Amino acid sequence: MPTGVNSNARLWRNPRFCYVGPAAAASLFAEKAYGSHIWDVDGNEYIDYRLGFGPVILGHSYPKVSKAVADQVLKRGTVYALSTELELEVADRLTKAIPCAEMVKFSNTGTEATAHAIRLARAYTKKNVILKFEGHYHGWQDYLNFSTHPPYTTPEREPFPQSAGIPNEIKKFIIVERWNDFHSIEQTVKERHDEIAAIITEPIMGNAGAITPKPGYLKFLRELCDRYGILLIFDEVKTGFRVAYGGAQELYDVKPHIATYAKAISNGFPMSAIVGEREIMDTFGVGTQKANHAGTYNANPVSLTAANETLKILARKDVYRHMKKYCGRLCSGILQAARSANMPVKILGVPGLFQMLYTEKEEINDYEDLRNEITDFYVKVQYELLKEGIMIDADNQECIYTSFSHNADDLDKTLSAFKKAIDIASKTKYPATPPFVELSD
Ligand SMILES: Cc1ncc(COP(=O)(O)O)c(C=O)c1O
């Protein structure tokens, strides 16, 4: 296997993460996971704060979900390519849970959902350009795989392709702006609204250190879109069913026109959804005037069963109360440990999805603000935590995630491990300006 992994984000070998310690330079092989814990093939047990990059909201192999899925697989089949009552039931749950969801379409991955969402927006508005933000990730497809982790030397607003093989001609369909920058976005929209079909945004930056929107920012985006005939797409692949039952749109009380959901929707089974206003969603259909939506595994009964059981549990809302309490204690423990070690550590994000940064910068509002962050400190902490049986991701532009299965015992172990790790990491000398290493997604 080229690179040795099957998704580049799993590559802990990335030079960016290899500054401190040999363990940070290896990709782990997993054996199994249960509840809040994961085991590697060498028999090491870890409390898992990666949770498969976010999907596992209830805990690994959550019994109610697993039993329902096993029953489906053993007795009722895995794919029909026919409609089912189950898809109506899950669609109904989504329309009740998600503020903007008047209609629903299912697909399998976050990348498929965002690809469908921008196709829908282009078909509805009859315009082609998509405005996206630096530091945001919407999947690996060519139209959106720009400027997620551009080198900080990239000229402002220059779309930076994150992969070879993306035709250069596609650049003309992308505008890149800095997030949370009211003035610049408004100027660009004023100048180019005739071309812009949609603004796509993660409502919390789940792929660049859990940066949250400034007060009024998401509402500003919605109003700007309404004023200029542009559709606002919230990519809630990470935030959906994780930061609140209805996603970030519930948390911040702002409805986009279209939204994409995946990950936590089905507690770790591949499934995604495109949701939105009826009139817009009705642009999906058959024939050359309509947006084509297809996929052999769309709405397959295995993923739908997982989603149905997951959503039943999430609707009780105690999952969110639990995560708020757990993360509150975890984050204040981390900050306390950092203060004792005299390290200027910040926590960004919300319960269920947050990240720890070492930076002197007062305010972190966009990707550019991460420029002077000392990632080597994080990498050292991550490495020391691993030795203590605590697994956070090697990349701190990823998030730290918690689940319903993380319990008081996990919290105690995690807090004392963080204290030890931060203490050790604080004794290392870090270069004032971190060495720049170009990063590919
Ligand atoms: C916000 C966001 N959108 C889309 C995607 C792509 O999802 P997938 O990896 O399921 O294709 C991701 C993946 O992490 C994501 O974080």
The ligand as an SDF file (V2000), in Angstrom:
LIG
                    3D

 16 16  0  0  0  0  0  0  0  0999 V2000
  -16.0010   18.8650    7.8190 C   0  0  0  0  0  0  0  0  0  0  0  0
  -15.7320   17.6570    6.9990 C   0  0  0  0  0  0  0  0  0  0  0  0
  -16.3680   17.4990    5.8120 N   0  0  0  0  0  0  0  0  0  0  0  0
  -16.1780   16.4180    5.0440 C   0  0  0  0  0  0  0  0  0  0  0  0
  -15.3240   15.4230    5.4380 C   0  0  0  0  0  0  0  0  0  0  0  0
  -15.1310   14.2180    4.5750 C   0  0  0  0  0  0  0  0  0  0  0  0
  -15.7770   13.1320    5.1400 O   0  0  0  0  0  0  0  0  0  0  0  0
  -15.3570   11.6380    4.7070 P   0  0  0  0  0  0  0  0  0  0  0  0
  -13.9850   11.4170    5.2600 O   0  0  0  0  0  0  0  0  0  0  0  0
  -16.4160   10.7760    5.3550 O   0  0  0  0  0  0  0  0  0  0  0  0
  -15.4070   11.5840    3.2300 O   0  0  0  0  0  0  0  0  0  0  0  0
  -14.6570   15.5260    6.6560 C   0  0  0  0  0  0  0  0  0  0  0  0
  -13.7520   14.4680    7.1230 C   0  0  0  0  0  0  0  0  0  0  0  0
  -13.1350   14.5250    8.1450 O   0  0  0  0  0  0  0  0  0  0  0  0
  -14.8490   16.6740    7.4520 C   0  0  0  0  0  0  0  0  0  0  0  0
  -14.2100   16.8500    8.6110 O   0  0  0  0  0  0  0  0  0  0  0  0
  1  2  1  0
  2  3  1  0
  2 15  2  0
  3  4  2  0
  4  5  1  0
  5  6  1  0
  5 12  2  0
  6  7  1  0
  7  8  1  0
  8  9  2  0
  8 10  1  0
  8 11  1  0
 12 13  1  0
 12 15  1  0
 13 14  2  0
 15 16  1  0
M  END
$$$$
